[in-house]
Amino acid sequence: MPCPCPAGRLSQQQFREIEKEAARQTVSGLLYHAVISKELDVDLSPNDAVRVLTTDTRLRFTNKKIDDALISLTRLLQSRNIRFVVVKGQTIAALYPEPYCREPGDIDFYVWPEDFSRARHTIEAAWHIEMKESEEQHISFTYDGVLFEMHFLLLKLYSRRRQEAFDRMIAASRPTLIHVGDAEVPVLDEIPNIVYTFAHLWYHFVELGVGLRQLCDLAILINRSFPCDLDEKCLQARTASLIATLDSLEMRGAFAIVECVMHDYLGLTRLPLPVSRSVQAMSGIMTKRIFKYGNFGKYGRNGQRGEWKFYVRLLADRIITILRFRNYDKKELTARLIKEVPSKMWRVISGRAAED
């Protein structure tokens, strides 16, 4: 795990080491913004300065393009009274102090079941596109160079009881609005949004790995719902609501591990949740994995994608991770061990793992 950022002026070598880690964690935009705004004092070479400014400009342009596409989608669906919410991505970026320093991705949105078919036909007709066949959770399409994923299932779980509880949470959520540009974009209500963003992060961590960007996104949502100036009565009520939702999904232990990582290792938000010694120990293990494997597990693994040895090691690593963290998310991780792992094993044996 890398050392904490040194105090004082950073040398060129120190900056490049931090820059390399930021790229692995998909937070280069946050680092470059800190340099440009002089929150970090860095001894930049001319080449470093050009790279910082060029990347910052590219991120701003890309974020603006994705924002414009999101605004177009929002206005189209709202004009047809189609119920939907946008998750992750630009709706969380909008809450950052400097939205365009967050590294962007695609646009994920969920359409209520009764409106899904109408939403699909509306988008295809208005944007003159043809959507791909359904995947496990969504239909993908590209418009104006931006990738969209229209979800009919926000999170695929292997525990049937857990899936039913999660789907009930989404169905009961009353969407709220977040400003993106001059549009009001519907998003999940605050507590369901925190829980969904956490669960998405957690299962990506179990499967492959996550970067610091995902943790920063979760911290931004928590900070929005639990600001420092929140009075004690509201704090207790919101904490109780969060705990009740996590308990309904039997995920309080897993959430405590992630929250402990954010506070103890990254200096981010701390919620008034009890933390045991075992949770603290597991948060240390999780942190090491985050810095070892980086964003979605793209780094630190032996072998090359496409080689069978790579997928054997990846599968073995996934099994070890499930067994190690199973006590903190018992039903779902046990279900994955029983249902998901054998199918992944068969794909490795049959040579089809590279398709995943």
DRENVEX-923685 format. One record per residue (C-alpha): x negated, y, z negated. Coordinates in steps of 0.02 Angstrom, whole numbers, plus 32768, in hexadecimal, padded with zeros to 4 digits. Example, Ala and Ser with C-alpha at 12.3 -4.5 7.8 and 13.67 -1.06 7.14 Angstrom:
BEGIN
7D997F1F7E7A7D547FCB7E9B
END
This chain:
BEGIN
8000800080007FB880AC802D7F7A81227FA77FE281BB7F787FC882547FE37F2F82AF7F9E7F45835B7F517EF783F47FA07EC0840A80547EC4836C80BE7E2F8346812A7E46831181DF7E22825C81B07E9E825D811F7F2482AA818E7F0B822782167F1A819A81987FBD81E281567FF7820382087FD9814E82378041811081A380CB818F81CA80D88149827A80EA80988235817380D481C081CD813F824381BA81E081E0813D823B824F81B982C9826681C082E881AB810282EB81A180EF83618235817683D581F2811883DD814C8079840D81AA80CE84908218812A84DE8184808684DC812380CA84708098802E840780B97F85845C80C87F2983FF81527E84841A81A97EC483F8825A7E5583E382F17E93843583927ECB838B83D47F27836583327F7F840E83397FB883F183EC7FF8834283C080598384832A80AB8410838C80D083A284238120831A83BB81868399835781C583E683F981F1833A84408251830A83A282B583AA83A682E08393845D831482DD8444837B830483A983D58391840483FC831D849784428296842384A4831883C184F383578463852482A48493856F828883E685D2832983F2861582F2849D864A824A8455869C829C83BE8702831584278737828D84A087768214841B87C4829D83B0882382DE844888748232845888968221839B88278187839187EF815882E08734814582D1869E816D826385E88188829085668134822184AC814F8203844781B182838476826482AB84FB827082238474825181A183F582BD81FC8472834D81ED845D8343812F83A083528133835883FE81068310840181B7837F838B821F8313838682BA827A8345825F82CE829B8247829B821D82CB833B81F1832A837E814E836D8424811D83BC84D6814F838E853880CE832885F180E68310867F807982D0872D807B831B87C3803D82B888037F9682FF88AA7FDA833A8852806083A287BC7FFD83E188007FC9848B8843807784AD879C80C5847B8740805384F387B0807C858687AE8136855B86F0813F855A86DB80D685F7875881428658871A81EB8619866081C6862B8668815586C4860A80C786718622800D865986007FC885AD859C7F29859285EC7E8C854E86087E85849385767E59842285877E19836F85BB7EC0832785CC7F3F83B385D47F6D846B853E7FCC84AF853F8051853684D280E18571850E818F859F849E821E85D6840481BB85A08446819E84EE846A80EF84AB851180D68452854C804183ED8608803A83D486277FC7833F86BB7F58831F865B7F13828985E97F87822785877EFF81CD857E7E4481F385767DDF815385657D23814085C87D17809E86807D1780CE86B57D5E802686337DE78032866A7E1080E4871F7E2080AE86EF7E94801D86827F00808E87097F0D811487887F40808F87127FCA80558704800E810787C08001812787E580608086876580E980A787AD819580CA873B81E6814B86ED828E812286A2830B819C85ED833F81B785BB83D18225854B83A282B88530843C832285DB848B8336863B83E78322868783968289865582DE829386B5825D822B864B81F081B8866F8174812D869F81B98084860881DA80148601813B7FAB862980C2803A85A8811F80A485228106801F854F804E800B8553802C80C784AD808580E5845F8026805584A47F7E809184677F9E814383BA7FC880FE83B87F31808883E27EAE810C83687EF6818A82E57EEB8100830F7E3480E1830D7E0A819B82777E6B81DB824A7F03817382757FBB81668217805E816F821A80F580FE8294814C8172831F80D7813982F680FA808382F381B680A3839F81A980F683E68150805E839681CF7FE983E4825E804D84928211803A847881F37F80843B82A57F6784D682E67FC0854B82857F4E84E482977EAE849783467EB3842B837F7E2284AD84007DEA853B83807DDF8592838F7D37859082FA7CC1864782CC7CD8863A82C67D96859482697D8B85E281E17D20867B81D27D90861581C57E31859A814C7DE2862B80DF7DA7867580E27E5785CE80B07EA485B480247E2686667FE37E40864C7FDE7EFD85A47F877EEC85EF7F0B7E71867D7EE37EEA85F57EB07F6685887E627EDD84F67ECE7F1684CD7F357E7C84297ED97E5F83EE7EF27F12841E7FAA7F0C83BD7FC07E6983207F7B7EBD832E7FF57F4F835680877EDD82C1805A7E708250805A7F0A828E81087F398271814F7E8B81D880F57E47817180EC7EE681B0817A7F5481E581FB7ED3829682077F19834182057EC7836281AB7E23841381777DF88449814D7D46844B80917D6783FB80157CEF83577FCD7D2F830F7F2C7CE882597EF87CE9827F7E757D6D82CD7EFA7DDD82327F667DC881C47ED27DF5822B7EAD7E9182267F647EC581687F587EC581707EC07F3781EB7F197FAA817C7FB37FB480E57F4B7FE6814A7EF9807081867FA180B080D57FE380C280947F3E810681147F26819081537FD681B481EF8006821582597F6C823A81C37EFD821881627F2F82B580B87F2F826280497EC081F8807F7E19823F80067DA08290801C7D6F8345807A7DBD83D781357DBD83F8815A7D37847880E37CBA842881367C2C83C880BB7C3E833880F67CF1831E81AB7CB88308817B7C27829781207CA0822481AF7D1D822F822E7C9881FF81C27C59817081AF7D0B8131826C7D248138828C7C8580D5820E7CBB8050825E7D678045830D7D1E803282D37CA77FA982737D317F5083047DAE7F4D83957D327F4683BE7D4E7E8E83E87E047EB284617DE17F4284897D2C7F2385247D077F8C84EE7D5D802C84387D268029846C7C737FFF84E67C788091845B7CB7810383EA7C2C80C984717BAB80F284BD7BF78191843F7C6E81E183977C1C81C283C27B74821583FD7BCD82B3835E7C3782B582F97B99829B834F7B47832F832B7BDF839C82727BD2836F826F7B17839582CC7B2D843A825D7BBF846F82EC7C3D847182B07CAA83DF82667D2C845483177D56848D83447D9A83E0
END
